[in-house]
Amino acid sequence: MKALITGGGGFLGSHLTEAWLACGGQAIVLDDFSTGRETNLASCRRNARLEVVRGSALDAPLVARLVKEAEIVFHFAAAVGVRLVIREPTRTLETNFCGAQTVLDACARLGRKVLLASTSEVYGKGTGAAFAEDSDLILGTPTIGRWGYACSKAMAEFYAFAQAKRGGLRFVVARYFNVVGARQTADYGMVLPRFVRQALDGTPLTVFGNGSQTRSFTHVADAVEATLRLASTPAAEGTIVNVGNPEPLSVLDLAKRVIRLADSASAIAHVDPRASYDQDFADMPSRAPDISRLEKLTGFRPRRTVDAAIRDLLAEAREKTGENSAAEREG
Ligand SMILES: NC(=O)c1ccc[n+]([C@@H]2O[C@H](COP(=O)([O-])OP(=O)(O)OC[C@H]3O[C@@H](n4cnc5c(N)ncnc54)[C@H](O)[C@@H]3O)[C@@H](O)[C@H]2O)c1
């Protein structure tokens, strides 16, 4: 089966592309490589079943041509990461909503099923032990830039439902909760790769506030496995499904684990995020998924640990440092 994977050059998209090819499928990756990297696809770049197209999910004629070639679409292209979202609000809204609209329109017109990547951020300021898919979305004011990401993703979800009603679109929305693992970059504000970089540099790990806020960190291999199962489960069509690890971990504990696993002498520094992000920052005390719908539909439960993701990121960063030092010695 041939899949179109938008954003396939990014963190999650490249792992999904690899897994799709490993299952024997064909893949077209559409990516503008604005935050993704060609090297993310290094392991499968020579695979004859992979075609990489450099272009934008906003380019309607290109998207229509590629959707037509594919039998299923995974829409992962997006502007992601707190730092990017706050610094580039128009790009965020345009990429995340108009990009989704372009892809969903083409899928509806051409009769292709689409898995739309959404996010736990849409639960916003909601409280409670775990968010179920039918929970209300409680988003903050447009004067705080961070909420633009959640709003643009929530609008894309609404649009999928609207296109299903009007045009018979076949879709499933996957709401991912803090996916972590190799190839994730610290450049756009992701917490775990930043901690790993700080631990290896021996600089303090910067924890926002007292660090008691909890997140549910999901190993990327678990996220990909759940994605593939959802895409092949007819009963999941027309629904929203949380994809995440239900075990919460505080950000302070995450920092301590990174220091321990890296065998680092780094300290922990508690910082005020508004010093970096001004008034555009907002944080949530907790965010954990209720994954009973995912389990019921697919039988899937996450089984990889956050420690495994930390080890993968550490190994990758050490390998890069080794390559750079070797290049410097040779140069
Ligand atoms: N990583 C997470 O924890 C997480 C959590 C929830 C949801 N998600 C969702 O998963 C998806 C992938 O996220 P990620 O973490 O891999 O981020 P990423 O930045 O690594 O991947 C996004 C990819 O989209 C590409 N892209 C951006 N704009 C594009 C455009 N206009 N046209 C084509 N390609 C474009 C980027 O170059 C990049 O390769 C996103 O939709 C994101 O909202 C991720």
PDBQT file of the ligand as one rigid body, heavy atoms in Angstrom, charges set to zero:
ROOT
HETATM    1  N1  LIG A 401       6.425  15.492  19.114  1.00  0.00    +0.000 N 
HETATM    2  C1  LIG A 401       5.372  15.558  19.926  1.00  0.00    +0.000 C 
HETATM    3  O1  LIG A 401       5.488  15.420  21.132  1.00  0.00    +0.000 OA
HETATM    4  C2  LIG A 401       3.985  15.801  19.366  1.00  0.00    +0.000 A 
HETATM    5  C3  LIG A 401       2.937  15.866  20.287  1.00  0.00    +0.000 A 
HETATM    6  C4  LIG A 401       1.672  16.103  19.793  1.00  0.00    +0.000 A 
HETATM    7  C5  LIG A 401       1.455  16.242  18.445  1.00  0.00    +0.000 A 
HETATM    8  N2  LIG A 401       2.482  16.165  17.572  1.00  0.00    +0.000 N 
HETATM    9  C6  LIG A 401       2.182  16.346  16.149  1.00  0.00    +0.000 C 
HETATM   10  O2  LIG A 401       2.920  15.424  15.390  1.00  0.00    +0.000 OA
HETATM   11  C7  LIG A 401       3.319  16.016  14.152  1.00  0.00    +0.000 C 
HETATM   12  C8  LIG A 401       4.826  15.908  13.967  1.00  0.00    +0.000 C 
HETATM   13  O3  LIG A 401       5.472  16.608  15.034  1.00  0.00    +0.000 OA
HETATM   14  P1  LIG A 401       7.040  16.471  15.301  1.00  0.00    +0.000 P 
HETATM   15  O4  LIG A 401       7.247  16.537  16.745  1.00  0.00    +0.000 OA
HETATM   16  O5  LIG A 401       7.579  15.326  14.539  1.00  0.00    +0.000 OA
HETATM   17  O6  LIG A 401       7.573  17.852  14.715  1.00  0.00    +0.000 OA
HETATM   18  P2  LIG A 401       8.652  18.132  13.543  1.00  0.00    +0.000 P 
HETATM   19  O7  LIG A 401       8.835  19.617  13.515  1.00  0.00    +0.000 OA
HETATM   20  O8  LIG A 401       9.839  17.288  13.733  1.00  0.00    +0.000 OA
HETATM   21  O9  LIG A 401       7.858  17.655  12.252  1.00  0.00    +0.000 OA
HETATM   22  C9  LIG A 401       7.056  18.494  11.469  1.00  0.00    +0.000 C 
HETATM   23  C10 LIG A 401       7.491  18.335  10.031  1.00  0.00    +0.000 C 
HETATM   24  O10 LIG A 401       6.626  19.117   9.188  1.00  0.00    +0.000 OA
HETATM   25  C11 LIG A 401       7.439  19.784   8.229  1.00  0.00    +0.000 C 
HETATM   26  N3  LIG A 401       6.689  20.961   7.754  1.00  0.00    +0.000 N 
HETATM   27  C12 LIG A 401       6.415  22.104   8.430  1.00  0.00    +0.000 A 
HETATM   28  N4  LIG A 401       5.668  22.919   7.663  1.00  0.00    +0.000 NA
HETATM   29  C13 LIG A 401       5.464  22.272   6.483  1.00  0.00    +0.000 A 
HETATM   30  C14 LIG A 401       4.767  22.587   5.300  1.00  0.00    +0.000 A 
HETATM   31  N5  LIG A 401       4.096  23.738   5.149  1.00  0.00    +0.000 N 
HETATM   32  N6  LIG A 401       4.764  21.685   4.295  1.00  0.00    +0.000 NA
HETATM   33  C15 LIG A 401       5.424  20.491   4.414  1.00  0.00    +0.000 A 
HETATM   34  N7  LIG A 401       6.103  20.142   5.508  1.00  0.00    +0.000 NA
HETATM   35  C16 LIG A 401       6.115  21.022   6.538  1.00  0.00    +0.000 A 
HETATM   36  C17 LIG A 401       8.718  20.133   8.963  1.00  0.00    +0.000 C 
HETATM   37  O11 LIG A 401       9.804  20.393   8.093  1.00  0.00    +0.000 OA
HETATM   38  C18 LIG A 401       8.910  18.860   9.783  1.00  0.00    +0.000 C 
HETATM   39  O12 LIG A 401       9.649  17.897   9.058  1.00  0.00    +0.000 OA
HETATM   40  C19 LIG A 401       2.792  17.455  14.178  1.00  0.00    +0.000 C 
HETATM   41  O13 LIG A 401       1.573  17.529  13.480  1.00  0.00    +0.000 OA
HETATM   42  C20 LIG A 401       2.590  17.712  15.648  1.00  0.00    +0.000 C 
HETATM   43  O14 LIG A 401       1.586  18.689  15.871  1.00  0.00    +0.000 OA
HETATM   44  C21 LIG A 401       3.756  15.960  18.012  1.00  0.00    +0.000 A 
ENDROOT
TORSDOF 0
